[in-house]
Amino acid sequence: MPKQKTHRAASKRFKLSKSGKLFHQMSNYFHKNANKRSKSIRQARQDKELTGGPAKNIKRMIGS
């Protein structure tokens, strides 16, 4: 049976930590920042952890 290919779009959007946690960038960060609160912009800079069923599917796409 052939190897599973990495889903390129998923690998660009999600990062896997060494401990196995899945992280993604928060949405609504790059555009129209003048209308947003500074707190929202600051919080959007940090990566957010993805858990549950979606994380399981994406880990399979990334190939870990």
N, CA, C, O and CB atoms as a CASP TS submission, in Angstrom:
PFRMAT TS
TARGET T0000
AUTHOR 0000-0000-0000
METHOD Language model
MODEL 1
PARENT N/A
ATOM      1  N   MET     1       0.843  -1.184   0.000  1.00  0.00           N
ATOM      2  CA  MET     1       0.000   0.000   0.000  1.00  0.00           C
ATOM      3  C   MET     1       0.895   1.258   0.000  1.00  0.00           C
ATOM      4  O   MET     1       1.896   1.299   0.715  1.00  0.00           O
ATOM      5  CB  MET     1      -0.962  -0.008   1.235  1.00  0.00           C
ATOM      6  N   PRO     2       0.533   2.294  -0.809  1.00  0.00           N
ATOM      7  CA  PRO     2       1.377   3.487  -0.877  1.00  0.00           C
ATOM      8  C   PRO     2       1.288   4.333   0.390  1.00  0.00           C
ATOM      9  O   PRO     2       0.345   4.225   1.173  1.00  0.00           O
ATOM     10  CB  PRO     2       0.988   4.328  -2.079  1.00  0.00           C
ATOM     11  N   LYS     3       2.308   5.180   0.565  1.00  0.00           N
ATOM     12  CA  LYS     3       2.331   6.065   1.731  1.00  0.00           C
ATOM     13  C   LYS     3       1.269   7.149   1.595  1.00  0.00           C
ATOM     14  O   LYS     3       0.873   7.522   0.491  1.00  0.00           O
ATOM     15  CB  LYS     3       3.727   6.701   1.904  1.00  0.00           C
ATOM     16  N   GLN     4       0.818   7.645   2.745  1.00  0.00           N
ATOM     17  CA  GLN     4      -0.134   8.750   2.775  1.00  0.00           C
ATOM     18  C   GLN     4       0.601  10.043   2.445  1.00  0.00           C
ATOM     19  O   GLN     4       1.625  10.346   3.056  1.00  0.00           O
ATOM     20  CB  GLN     4      -0.837   8.848   4.162  1.00  0.00           C
ATOM     21  N   LYS     5       0.086  10.804   1.486  1.00  0.00           N
ATOM     22  CA  LYS     5       0.711  12.082   1.155  1.00  0.00           C
ATOM     23  C   LYS     5       0.255  13.149   2.143  1.00  0.00           C
ATOM     24  O   LYS     5      -0.868  13.109   2.645  1.00  0.00           O
ATOM     25  CB  LYS     5       0.369  12.502  -0.296  1.00  0.00           C
ATOM     26  N   THR     6       1.142  14.104   2.416  1.00  0.00           N
ATOM     27  CA  THR     6       0.818  15.208   3.311  1.00  0.00           C
ATOM     28  C   THR     6      -0.143  16.151   2.612  1.00  0.00           C
ATOM     29  O   THR     6       0.057  16.498   1.448  1.00  0.00           O
ATOM     30  CB  THR     6       2.094  15.957   3.757  1.00  0.00           C
ATOM     31  N   HIS     7      -1.176  16.564   3.311  1.00  0.00           N
ATOM     32  CA  HIS     7      -2.119  17.551   2.784  1.00  0.00           C
ATOM     33  C   HIS     7      -1.440  18.910   2.881  1.00  0.00           C
ATOM     34  O   HIS     7      -1.280  19.443   3.978  1.00  0.00           O
ATOM     35  CB  HIS     7      -3.494  17.531   3.568  1.00  0.00           C
ATOM     36  N   ARG     8      -1.041  19.474   1.750  1.00  0.00           N
ATOM     37  CA  ARG     8      -0.191  20.665   1.745  1.00  0.00           C
ATOM     38  C   ARG     8      -0.882  21.876   2.369  1.00  0.00           C
ATOM     39  O   ARG     8      -0.239  22.653   3.074  1.00  0.00           O
ATOM     40  CB  ARG     8       0.230  20.994   0.325  1.00  0.00           C
ATOM     41  N   ALA     9      -2.181  22.049   2.120  1.00  0.00           N
ATOM     42  CA  ALA     9      -2.899  23.196   2.681  1.00  0.00           C
ATOM     43  C   ALA     9      -2.943  23.107   4.205  1.00  0.00           C
ATOM     44  O   ALA     9      -2.779  24.115   4.893  1.00  0.00           O
ATOM     45  CB  ALA     9      -4.330  23.271   2.109  1.00  0.00           C
ATOM     46  N   ALA    10      -3.166  21.900   4.731  1.00  0.00           N
ATOM     47  CA  ALA    10      -3.225  21.718   6.184  1.00  0.00           C
ATOM     48  C   ALA    10      -1.857  21.948   6.809  1.00  0.00           C
ATOM     49  O   ALA    10      -1.759  22.526   7.892  1.00  0.00           O
ATOM     50  CB  ALA    10      -3.737  20.311   6.533  1.00  0.00           C
ATOM     51  N   SER    11      -0.796  21.499   6.135  1.00  0.00           N
ATOM     52  CA  SER    11       0.544  21.658   6.701  1.00  0.00           C
ATOM     53  C   SER    11       0.970  23.119   6.750  1.00  0.00           C
ATOM     54  O   SER    11       1.808  23.490   7.572  1.00  0.00           O
ATOM     55  CB  SER    11       1.552  20.855   5.895  1.00  0.00           C
ATOM     56  N   LYS    12       0.403  23.959   5.875  1.00  0.00           N
ATOM     57  CA  LYS    12       0.728  25.380   5.898  1.00  0.00           C
ATOM     58  C   LYS    12      -0.053  26.128   6.978  1.00  0.00           C
ATOM     59  O   LYS    12       0.400  27.161   7.469  1.00  0.00           O
ATOM     60  CB  LYS    12       0.450  25.999   4.538  1.00  0.00           C
ATOM     61  N   ARG    13      -1.215  25.613   7.346  1.00  0.00           N
ATOM     62  CA  ARG    13      -2.081  26.314   8.283  1.00  0.00           C
ATOM     63  C   ARG    13      -1.944  25.848   9.731  1.00  0.00           C
ATOM     64  O   ARG    13      -2.293  26.585  10.653  1.00  0.00           O
ATOM     65  CB  ARG    13      -3.493  26.158   7.852  1.00  0.00           C
ATOM     66  N   PHE    14      -1.446  24.649   9.934  1.00  0.00           N
ATOM     67  CA  PHE    14      -1.360  24.085  11.280  1.00  0.00           C
ATOM     68  C   PHE    14       0.057  23.657  11.587  1.00  0.00           C
ATOM     69  O   PHE    14       0.770  23.157  10.716  1.00  0.00           O
ATOM     70  CB  PHE    14      -2.313  22.899  11.434  1.00  0.00           C
ATOM     71  N   LYS    15       0.464  23.857  12.835  1.00  0.00           N
ATOM     72  CA  LYS    15       1.802  23.442  13.271  1.00  0.00           C
ATOM     73  C   LYS    15       1.657  22.473  14.435  1.00  0.00           C
ATOM     74  O   LYS    15       0.790  22.641  15.292  1.00  0.00           O
ATOM     75  CB  LYS    15       2.676  24.675  13.679  1.00  0.00           C
ATOM     76  N   LEU    16       2.511  21.465  14.456  1.00  0.00           N
ATOM     77  CA  LEU    16       2.490  20.471  15.509  1.00  0.00           C
ATOM     78  C   LEU    16       3.658  20.720  16.448  1.00  0.00           C
ATOM     79  O   LEU    16       4.799  20.851  16.003  1.00  0.00           O
ATOM     80  CB  LEU    16       2.543  19.044  14.924  1.00  0.00           C
ATOM     81  N   SER    17       3.379  20.788  17.764  1.00  0.00           N
ATOM     82  CA  SER    17       4.440  21.010  18.732  1.00  0.00           C
ATOM     83  C   SER    17       5.153  19.688  19.014  1.00  0.00           C
ATOM     84  O   SER    17       4.709  18.623  18.584  1.00  0.00           O
ATOM     85  CB  SER    17       3.876  21.622  20.040  1.00  0.00           C
ATOM     86  N   LYS    18       6.253  19.777  19.735  1.00  0.00           N
ATOM     87  CA  LYS    18       7.011  18.557  20.039  1.00  0.00           C
ATOM     88  C   LYS    18       6.235  17.625  20.953  1.00  0.00           C
ATOM     89  O   LYS    18       6.425  16.409  20.920  1.00  0.00           O
ATOM     90  CB  LYS    18       8.347  18.908  20.679  1.00  0.00           C
ATOM     91  N   SER    19       5.357  18.203  21.772  1.00  0.00           N
ATOM     92  CA  SER    19       4.568  17.367  22.686  1.00  0.00           C
ATOM     93  C   SER    19       3.337  16.777  21.996  1.00  0.00           C
ATOM     94  O   SER    19       2.610  15.986  22.596  1.00  0.00           O
ATOM     95  CB  SER    19       4.134  18.183  23.906  1.00  0.00           C
ATOM     96  N   GLY    20       3.100  17.161  20.724  1.00  0.00           N
ATOM     97  CA  GLY    20       1.996  16.580  19.973  1.00  0.00           C
ATOM     98  C   GLY    20       0.747  17.448  19.915  1.00  0.00           C
ATOM     99  O   GLY    20      -0.284  17.012  19.405  1.00  0.00           O
ATOM    100  N   LYS    21       0.826  18.682  20.435  1.00  0.00           N
ATOM    101  CA  LYS    21      -0.333  19.572  20.375  1.00  0.00           C
ATOM    102  C   LYS    21      -0.384  20.244  19.010  1.00  0.00           C
ATOM    103  O   LYS    21       0.643  20.455  18.363  1.00  0.00           O
ATOM    104  CB  LYS    21      -0.278  20.635  21.507  1.00  0.00           C
ATOM    105  N   LEU    22      -1.593  20.572  18.588  1.00  0.00           N
ATOM    106  CA  LEU    22      -1.805  21.174  17.274  1.00  0.00           C
ATOM    107  C   LEU    22      -2.168  22.640  17.457  1.00  0.00           C
ATOM    108  O   LEU    22      -3.060  22.962  18.241  1.00  0.00           O
ATOM    109  CB  LEU    22      -2.916  20.422  16.482  1.00  0.00           C
ATOM    110  N   PHE    23      -1.485  23.537  16.740  1.00  0.00           N
ATOM    111  CA  PHE    23      -1.714  24.969  16.876  1.00  0.00           C
ATOM    112  C   PHE    23      -2.065  25.591  15.535  1.00  0.00           C
ATOM    113  O   PHE    23      -1.632  25.124  14.482  1.00  0.00           O
ATOM    114  CB  PHE    23      -0.485  25.652  17.466  1.00  0.00           C
ATOM    115  N   HIS    24      -2.866  26.664  15.594  1.00  0.00           N
ATOM    116  CA  HIS    24      -3.232  27.392  14.386  1.00  0.00           C
ATOM    117  C   HIS    24      -3.287  28.875  14.702  1.00  0.00           C
ATOM    118  O   HIS    24      -3.410  29.269  15.862  1.00  0.00           O
ATOM    119  CB  HIS    24      -4.589  26.896  13.821  1.00  0.00           C
ATOM    120  N   GLN    25      -3.196  29.696  13.663  1.00  0.00           N
ATOM    121  CA  GLN    25      -3.292  31.138  13.820  1.00  0.00           C
ATOM    122  C   GLN    25      -4.754  31.543  13.942  1.00  0.00           C
ATOM    123  O   GLN    25      -5.618  30.965  13.283  1.00  0.00           O
ATOM    124  CB  GLN    25      -2.620  31.866  12.638  1.00  0.00           C
ATOM    125  N   MET    26      -5.030  32.524  14.774  1.00  0.00           N
ATOM    126  CA  MET    26      -6.391  33.003  14.941  1.00  0.00           C
ATOM    127  C   MET    26      -6.822  33.781  13.699  1.00  0.00           C
ATOM    128  O   MET    26      -6.004  34.437  13.053  1.00  0.00           O
ATOM    129  CB  MET    26      -6.509  33.882  16.204  1.00  0.00           C
ATOM    130  N   SER    27      -8.110  33.702  13.373  1.00  0.00           N
ATOM    131  CA  SER    27      -8.612  34.414  12.200  1.00  0.00           C
ATOM    132  C   SER    27      -8.836  35.890  12.526  1.00  0.00           C
ATOM    133  O   SER    27      -8.744  36.302  13.682  1.00  0.00           O
ATOM    134  CB  SER    27      -9.921  33.773  11.696  1.00  0.00           C
ATOM    135  N   ASN    28      -9.125  36.670  11.506  1.00  0.00           N
ATOM    136  CA  ASN    28      -9.429  38.107  11.615  1.00  0.00           C
ATOM    137  C   ASN    28      -8.294  38.928  12.213  1.00  0.00           C
ATOM    138  O   ASN    28      -8.547  39.863  12.972  1.00  0.00           O
ATOM    139  CB  ASN    28     -10.665  38.302  12.449  1.00  0.00           C
ATOM    140  N   TYR    29      -7.053  38.597  11.887  1.00  0.00           N
ATOM    141  CA  TYR    29      -5.923  39.301  12.471  1.00  0.00           C
ATOM    142  C   TYR    29      -5.254  40.254  11.488  1.00  0.00           C
ATOM    143  O   TYR    29      -4.795  41.320  11.897  1.00  0.00           O
ATOM    144  CB  TYR    29      -4.914  38.310  12.981  1.00  0.00           C
ATOM    145  N   PHE    30      -5.186  39.910  10.223  1.00  0.00           N
ATOM    146  CA  PHE    30      -4.331  40.632   9.297  1.00  0.00           C
ATOM    147  C   PHE    30      -4.984  41.855   8.656  1.00  0.00           C
ATOM    148  O   PHE    30      -4.268  42.742   8.190  1.00  0.00           O
ATOM    149  CB  PHE    30      -3.882  39.710   8.233  1.00  0.00           C
ATOM    150  N   HIS    31      -6.302  41.936   8.615  1.00  0.00           N
ATOM    151  CA  HIS    31      -6.964  43.027   7.890  1.00  0.00           C
ATOM    152  C   HIS    31      -7.767  43.912   8.828  1.00  0.00           C
ATOM    153  O   HIS    31      -8.320  43.452   9.827  1.00  0.00           O
ATOM    154  CB  HIS    31      -7.877  42.466   6.802  1.00  0.00           C
ATOM    155  N   LYS    32      -7.818  45.189   8.486  1.00  0.00           N
ATOM    156  CA  LYS    32      -8.664  46.176   9.168  1.00  0.00           C
ATOM    157  C   LYS    32      -8.405  46.218  10.675  1.00  0.00           C
ATOM    158  O   LYS    32      -9.340  46.155  11.472  1.00  0.00           O
ATOM    159  CB  LYS    32     -10.135  45.869   8.911  1.00  0.00           C
ATOM    160  N   ASN    33      -7.155  46.322  11.052  1.00  0.00           N
ATOM    161  CA  ASN    33      -6.804  46.327  12.462  1.00  0.00           C
ATOM    162  C   ASN    33      -7.124  47.652  13.157  1.00  0.00           C
ATOM    163  O   ASN    33      -7.168  47.711  14.386  1.00  0.00           O
ATOM    164  CB  ASN    33      -5.344  46.021  12.615  1.00  0.00           C
ATOM    165  N   ALA    34      -7.347  48.705  12.384  1.00  0.00           N
ATOM    166  CA  ALA    34      -7.646  50.001  12.995  1.00  0.00           C
ATOM    167  C   ALA    34      -8.993  49.977  13.702  1.00  0.00           C
ATOM    168  O   ALA    34      -9.208  50.721  14.660  1.00  0.00           O
ATOM    169  CB  ALA    34      -7.629  51.105  11.940  1.00  0.00           C
ATOM    170  N   ASN    35      -9.890  49.135  13.239  1.00  0.00           N
ATOM    171  CA  ASN    35     -11.228  49.063  13.833  1.00  0.00           C
ATOM    172  C   ASN    35     -11.300  48.102  15.002  1.00  0.00           C
ATOM    173  O   ASN    35     -12.337  48.008  15.659  1.00  0.00           O
ATOM    174  CB  ASN    35     -12.234  48.654  12.792  1.00  0.00           C
ATOM    175  N   LYS    36     -10.217  47.384  15.277  1.00  0.00           N
ATOM    176  CA  LYS    36     -10.247  46.362  16.326  1.00  0.00           C
ATOM    177  C   LYS    36      -9.600  46.870  17.608  1.00  0.00           C
ATOM    178  O   LYS    36      -8.747  47.757  17.587  1.00  0.00           O
ATOM    179  CB  LYS    36      -9.539  45.088  15.852  1.00  0.00           C
ATOM    180  N   ARG    37     -10.030  46.285  18.729  1.00  0.00           N
ATOM    181  CA  ARG    37      -9.437  46.637  20.015  1.00  0.00           C
ATOM    182  C   ARG    37      -8.001  46.123  20.056  1.00  0.00           C
ATOM    183  O   ARG    37      -7.680  45.093  19.463  1.00  0.00           O
ATOM    184  CB  ARG    37     -10.270  46.054  21.195  1.00  0.00           C
ATOM    185  N   SER    38      -7.149  46.850  20.760  1.00  0.00           N
ATOM    186  CA  SER    38      -5.749  46.442  20.845  1.00  0.00           C
ATOM    187  C   SER    38      -5.623  45.095  21.552  1.00  0.00           C
ATOM    188  O   SER    38      -4.709  44.322  21.266  1.00  0.00           O
ATOM    189  CB  SER    38      -4.920  47.509  21.581  1.00  0.00           C
ATOM    190  N   LYS    39      -6.549  44.816  22.481  1.00  0.00           N
ATOM    191  CA  LYS    39      -6.542  43.540  23.182  1.00  0.00           C
ATOM    192  C   LYS    39      -6.785  42.386  22.209  1.00  0.00           C
ATOM    193  O   LYS    39      -6.126  41.350  22.296  1.00  0.00           O
ATOM    194  CB  LYS    39      -7.601  43.535  24.292  1.00  0.00           C
ATOM    195  N   SER    40      -7.726  42.562  21.289  1.00  0.00           N
ATOM    196  CA  SER    40      -8.027  41.502  20.319  1.00  0.00           C
ATOM    197  C   SER    40      -6.845  41.238  19.405  1.00  0.00           C
ATOM    198  O   SER    40      -6.521  40.088  19.108  1.00  0.00           O
ATOM    199  CB  SER    40      -9.252  41.871  19.485  1.00  0.00           C
ATOM    200  N   ILE    41      -6.200  42.315  18.960  1.00  0.00           N
ATOM    201  CA  ILE    41      -5.044  42.176  18.068  1.00  0.00           C
ATOM    202  C   ILE    41      -3.902  41.477  18.792  1.00  0.00           C
ATOM    203  O   ILE    41      -3.225  40.622  18.222  1.00  0.00           O
ATOM    204  CB  ILE    41      -4.584  43.556  17.548  1.00  0.00           C
ATOM    205  N   ARG    42      -3.690  41.853  20.065  1.00  0.00           N
ATOM    206  CA  ARG    42      -2.625  41.262  20.857  1.00  0.00           C
ATOM    207  C   ARG    42      -2.884  39.769  21.090  1.00  0.00           C
ATOM    208  O   ARG    42      -1.964  38.957  20.998  1.00  0.00           O
ATOM    209  CB  ARG    42      -2.489  41.997  22.198  1.00  0.00           C
ATOM    210  N   GLN    43      -4.119  39.415  21.387  1.00  0.00           N
ATOM    211  CA  GLN    43      -4.456  38.011  21.628  1.00  0.00           C
ATOM    212  C   GLN    43      -4.375  37.183  20.353  1.00  0.00           C
ATOM    213  O   GLN    43      -4.096  35.985  20.408  1.00  0.00           O
ATOM    214  CB  GLN    43      -5.852  37.900  22.225  1.00  0.00           C
ATOM    215  N   ALA    44      -4.618  37.812  19.206  1.00  0.00           N
ATOM    216  CA  ALA    44      -4.591  37.087  17.938  1.00  0.00           C
ATOM    217  C   ALA    44      -3.170  36.723  17.510  1.00  0.00           C
ATOM    218  O   ALA    44      -2.977  35.850  16.664  1.00  0.00           O
ATOM    219  CB  ALA    44      -5.255  37.914  16.855  1.00  0.00           C
ATOM    220  N   ARG    45      -2.177  37.395  18.099  1.00  0.00           N
ATOM    221  CA  ARG    45      -0.788  37.081  17.755  1.00  0.00           C
ATOM    222  C   ARG    45      -0.372  35.699  18.233  1.00  0.00           C
ATOM    223  O   ARG    45       0.425  35.030  17.575  1.00  0.00           O
ATOM    224  CB  ARG    45       0.140  38.119  18.344  1.00  0.00           C
ATOM    225  N   GLN    46      -0.903  35.264  19.369  1.00  0.00           N
ATOM    226  CA  GLN    46      -0.535  33.946  19.891  1.00  0.00           C
ATOM    227  C   GLN    46      -1.262  32.852  19.122  1.00  0.00           C
ATOM    228  O   GLN    46      -2.403  33.021  18.691  1.00  0.00           O
ATOM    229  CB  GLN    46      -0.857  33.844  21.397  1.00  0.00           C
ATOM    230  N   ASP    47      -0.577  31.733  18.962  1.00  0.00           N
ATOM    231  CA  ASP    47      -1.210  30.589  18.321  1.00  0.00           C
ATOM    232  C   ASP    47      -2.225  29.976  19.272  1.00  0.00           C
ATOM    233  O   ASP    47      -2.033  29.961  20.487  1.00  0.00           O
ATOM    234  CB  ASP    47      -0.157  29.541  17.894  1.00  0.00           C
ATOM    235  N   LYS    48      -3.311  29.470  18.695  1.00  0.00           N
ATOM    236  CA  LYS    48      -4.356  28.837  19.494  1.00  0.00           C
ATOM    237  C   LYS    48      -4.263  27.329  19.322  1.00  0.00           C
ATOM    238  O   LYS    48      -3.930  26.833  18.246  1.00  0.00           O
ATOM    239  CB  LYS    48      -5.765  29.355  19.089  1.00  0.00           C
ATOM    240  N   GLU    49      -4.567  26.599  20.408  1.00  0.00           N
ATOM    241  CA  GLU    49      -4.496  25.143  20.360  1.00  0.00           C
ATOM    242  C   GLU    49      -5.806  24.590  19.812  1.00  0.00           C
ATOM    243  O   GLU    49      -6.884  25.104  20.111  1.00  0.00           O
ATOM    244  CB  GLU    49      -4.198  24.556  21.762  1.00  0.00           C
ATOM    245  N   LEU    50      -5.698  23.550  19.016  1.00  0.00           N
ATOM    246  CA  LEU    50      -6.860  22.883  18.445  1.00  0.00           C
ATOM    247  C   LEU    50      -6.994  21.522  19.106  1.00  0.00           C
ATOM    248  O   LEU    50      -6.026  20.763  19.171  1.00  0.00           O
ATOM    249  CB  LEU    50      -6.737  22.749  16.894  1.00  0.00           C
ATOM    250  N   THR    51      -8.192  21.205  19.600  1.00  0.00           N
ATOM    251  CA  THR    51      -8.389  19.943  20.303  1.00  0.00           C
ATOM    252  C   THR    51      -9.611  19.221  19.745  1.00  0.00           C
ATOM    253  O   THR    51     -10.358  19.767  18.932  1.00  0.00           O
ATOM    254  CB  THR    51      -8.547  20.181  21.819  1.00  0.00           C
ATOM    255  N   GLY    52      -9.798  17.985  20.197  1.00  0.00           N
ATOM    256  CA  GLY    52     -10.991  17.224  19.860  1.00  0.00           C
ATOM    257  C   GLY    52     -10.920  16.547  18.509  1.00  0.00           C
ATOM    258  O   GLY    52      -9.838  16.248  18.004  1.00  0.00           O
ATOM    259  N   GLY    53     -12.087  16.307  17.929  1.00  0.00           N
ATOM    260  CA  GLY    53     -12.203  15.588  16.664  1.00  0.00           C
ATOM    261  C   GLY    53     -11.491  16.249  15.498  1.00  0.00           C
ATOM    262  O   GLY    53     -10.794  15.573  14.741  1.00  0.00           O
ATOM    263  N   PRO    54     -11.653  17.578  15.334  1.00  0.00           N
ATOM    264  CA  PRO    54     -10.949  18.230  14.223  1.00  0.00           C
ATOM    265  C   PRO    54      -9.431  18.063  14.294  1.00  0.00           C
ATOM    266  O   PRO    54      -8.773  17.902  13.266  1.00  0.00           O
ATOM    267  CB  PRO    54     -11.288  19.702  14.200  1.00  0.00           C
ATOM    268  N   ALA    55      -8.876  18.103  15.512  1.00  0.00           N
ATOM    269  CA  ALA    55      -7.428  17.954  15.674  1.00  0.00           C
ATOM    270  C   ALA    55      -6.981  16.571  15.214  1.00  0.00           C
ATOM    271  O   ALA    55      -5.919  16.424  14.609  1.00  0.00           O
ATOM    272  CB  ALA    55      -7.018  18.187  17.143  1.00  0.00           C
ATOM    273  N   LYS    56      -7.780  15.577  15.498  1.00  0.00           N
ATOM    274  CA  LYS    56      -7.447  14.203  15.115  1.00  0.00           C
ATOM    275  C   LYS    56      -7.388  14.077  13.591  1.00  0.00           C
ATOM    276  O   LYS    56      -6.481  13.452  13.042  1.00  0.00           O
ATOM    277  CB  LYS    56      -8.483  13.208  15.700  1.00  0.00           C
ATOM    278  N   ASN    57      -8.375  14.684  12.916  1.00  0.00           N
ATOM    279  CA  ASN    57      -8.415  14.629  11.452  1.00  0.00           C
ATOM    280  C   ASN    57      -7.234  15.364  10.842  1.00  0.00           C
ATOM    281  O   ASN    57      -6.628  14.879   9.887  1.00  0.00           O
ATOM    282  CB  ASN    57      -9.722  15.222  10.929  1.00  0.00           C
ATOM    283  N   ILE    58      -6.904  16.524  11.381  1.00  0.00           N
ATOM    284  CA  ILE    58      -5.825  17.333  10.810  1.00  0.00           C
ATOM    285  C   ILE    58      -4.482  16.682  11.054  1.00  0.00           C
ATOM    286  O   ILE    58      -3.602  16.753  10.196  1.00  0.00           O
ATOM    287  CB  ILE    58      -5.836  18.746  11.395  1.00  0.00           C
ATOM    288  N   LYS    59      -4.297  16.040  12.218  1.00  0.00           N
ATOM    289  CA  LYS    59      -3.050  15.323  12.468  1.00  0.00           C
ATOM    290  C   LYS    59      -2.862  14.220  11.432  1.00  0.00           C
ATOM    291  O   LYS    59      -1.742  13.954  10.996  1.00  0.00           O
ATOM    292  CB  LYS    59      -3.038  14.732  13.893  1.00  0.00           C
ATOM    293  N   ARG    60      -3.952  13.585  11.045  1.00  0.00           N
ATOM    294  CA  ARG    60      -3.873  12.542  10.023  1.00  0.00           C
ATOM    295  C   ARG    60      -3.486  13.151   8.670  1.00  0.00           C
ATOM    296  O   ARG    60      -2.716  12.557   7.915  1.00  0.00           O
ATOM    297  CB  ARG    60      -5.222  11.788   9.910  1.00  0.00           C
ATOM    298  N   MET    61      -4.026  14.345   8.368  1.00  0.00           N
ATOM    299  CA  MET    61      -3.686  15.021   7.111  1.00  0.00           C
ATOM    300  C   MET    61      -2.220  15.407   7.066  1.00  0.00           C
ATOM    301  O   MET    61      -1.558  15.258   6.039  1.00  0.00           O
ATOM    302  CB  MET    61      -4.551  16.262   6.922  1.00  0.00           C
ATOM    303  N   ILE    62      -1.707  15.914   8.213  1.00  0.00           N
ATOM    304  CA  ILE    62      -0.309  16.346   8.270  1.00  0.00           C
ATOM    305  C   ILE    62       0.626  15.143   8.196  1.00  0.00           C
ATOM    306  O   ILE    62       1.736  15.240   7.673  1.00  0.00           O
ATOM    307  CB  ILE    62      -0.041  17.149   9.557  1.00  0.00           C
ATOM    308  N   GLY    63       0.172  14.021   8.719  1.00  0.00           N
ATOM    309  CA  GLY    63       0.974  12.811   8.642  1.00  0.00           C
ATOM    310  C   GLY    63       1.819  12.578   9.861  1.00  0.00           C
ATOM    311  O   GLY    63       2.982  12.190   9.755  1.00  0.00           O
ATOM    312  N   SER    64       1.235  12.816  11.041  1.00  0.00           N
ATOM    313  CA  SER    64       2.011  12.581  12.255  1.00  0.00           C
ATOM    314  C   SER    64       1.430  11.412  13.018  1.00  0.00           C
ATOM    315  O   SER    64       1.943  11.050  14.077  1.00  0.00           O
ATOM    316  CB  SER    64       2.043  13.835  13.139  1.00  0.00           C
TER
END
